[in-house]
Amino acid sequence: RLALAERLISITSRTTRYITATQPWERLARQVATRVMNGSRAVQRELPALLSGIRQRYDASALTGNAPSSAWPAAGSRLPRARLMGRAGPVELTRLVHGREFTVLFILRRADKARLEALSRELMAIQGLSGLVRPIVIAREAATGFHDLRDALCLEDPYADLSGEIGEAHTATVLIRPDGFVAASSSTLGA
């Protein structure tokens, strides 16, 4: 985390110096540079993400696990946005993972009977972590009984926003920190 903290401090310091320049020649340079750069699509797209911290990523470590595919966000990166469907309607995943607890995502391409049974065992294994870890089950194709899993929020992935990114794997387990960063990911179904 030290490298990320150093990058954030550097970006913040340079931005602050740019915005608060007091010398007449610095203010003139800022005005000209701002006019020229603000019209650029790259600046419009990248600057808000850079300043908000969304583009920040922690480096891999021994605790990060094995990502389900090269397309899947690695541990240390932010969880991608996903449009999901719950019983009550559309749900944005990023709104569910921020808070005081970790979130474990169990992602399935197909929630058939055998995978639902395996998932039930995994949910029982983490049952004692209630209040510390929130389980969310996401499936592209959901079988009967999918929404009846105990102790987990069950959501469908109709656009394959997540299930389409797990590569060759048919399942994935992802641990999300309360700040929305991926803590660990695996191509197996297991906490």
N, C-alpha and C positions, 0 to 999 in steps of 0.2 A: 504493500500500500504506500510505501514511502515514495516510490517513483511517481505514482499518480498524484500524491499530495504535492510533490515538487513541481510537476507540470501545471497543476491547478494554481499554485501560488505564482508561478511565472506568468501564466495567462492573465490572472487577475491583476498582477502588478503592472504588466505592460498595458492592459486595458485602462487601468486607473490613470497611469501616466498620460496616455493618449487623450482621455476625456478631460482631465484636469489641467492640461497644459496652460501655463500663464504667460509665457513669453510671447510677444506679438508674432514673431516668426513661426513659433510652434502652433499658435492658433490658426495662422494663415495656412500653414502646411496641413493641419487637420481639416480645415474647411475644404481645401482643394481635394485632398485624398478622399474625404467622405463623399463629396459629390461624384467623383470618378468611380469609386468602388461600390457605392450603394446601388448603382444601376446594374451591377453585375449579378447575373442569376446565381453564380457560384457563391457570392457573398450572401445573397438573400437566403439561400438554402443552408449554407454551412455555418454562418455566424450565430444564429439563434441556438443551434444544436451545440455548438462549441461553448458558448457562454452559459447555457443552461446545465451543462455537464452531461447531457445525453450521449455525447460522443466519447466520453471517458470510458476506459476499460481497464480492469485490473489484470495484471500479468498472471499467467498460469502458475500453479504451484502443485505440490504433492497432494493437496487436499481437493483438487478440482475435479477429479474423475475423468472419464473418457467420453467425449462428446459422441452422440449417436451418429453423426456424419460431419463431413467438413462443412456442409451448409448450415449446420445447427450452430447457434451462438455458443461460443466457448465460455467456460466458467470465467467470470470476471467481466463479462459483457452484460449489457442490459437485455432483459427479456424482450423478444420482439412483440409487436402489437399483433393482436389476434381478435378477429370478430367471431364470437362464439354464440351459441344459442342455448338458453336455459328454458326451463318450463314456462317462465313468465315472459320470455322474449329475448331479444338480443342483449349480449353482455360483452363489454370490452375487458379483456383479460387484465390489462395494466391497472384497471381500477380495483381489481380484486386482490392484488398481491402486495400492495403497500399497507403498512400498519405496524403493529408491534410484534407480530409473529412471523416465522418463516412459513413459506408455502411449499408443499411438495406437489408437483404436477405429475400425474400418471397419464401418459399420452398413449393412446391406442389407435392404430389404423382401423381395427375392427374389434368391437367389444362383443365377441361371441361368448358362449356359455363357459368354455374352458378358461378364457382370459378373465372373465368376471369372477370365477371361483378363485383364481390365483390372486386377483386384485382384492377380493374379500379377505384373504389371508394376510396380505400386506397391510390392509387397513386395520386389521385386528392387531398387527404387530406394532403399529404406531399409536394405537388407541390411548395409551398412557401419556402421550405427549400433547394431549388436548390443551390448548391455550399457548403452546409453544410452537406447534406446527399445524398448519391448516391444510388438509388434503383436498385437492381438486382433481377430479377425473375428467379427462377430455377424450372423446372418441369421434372418429370420422364416421364410422358406421356403428350404430348402437343397436344391440339386440334387445329383446324384451327383458325387462328387469334391470336395465341399465340405470334408470333414474331411481331405482329402489335400493341402491347400495347404501349401507348404513355409514353414518359418520363422515360423509364426503359430499362435496358439492359436485354434481355431475352435469357436464356441459357437452354439447355436441359441437363439432368443428365442421360446419357445412361447407366452408370455403377452403378447407385443408390448409388453413393458415399455419397450423402447427404440425398436424399429422403429415402434411406434404413435405415438411422439412426434415423429417427424421431419417431420410436416406433409405437404405436397404432394411433398416430395422422396422419391425412391426410394432414395437413398443419403445417407450422412452420414459425415464424418470428424471425429473429435474427439480433440484432444490433451489428455491428463490429466497434471497435475503429480504428482510422487510423494506429495504430501499429499492427493490426492483432489480437488483443485480443477480445474475446466475451464480450460485455458490458452487454447484456441482451438477453434472449431468451424466447420464449413463444410457446405453442402448438396451438395458435390461429392465424388467419390471420389478423393482425392488427398492425399498427405502434403505 
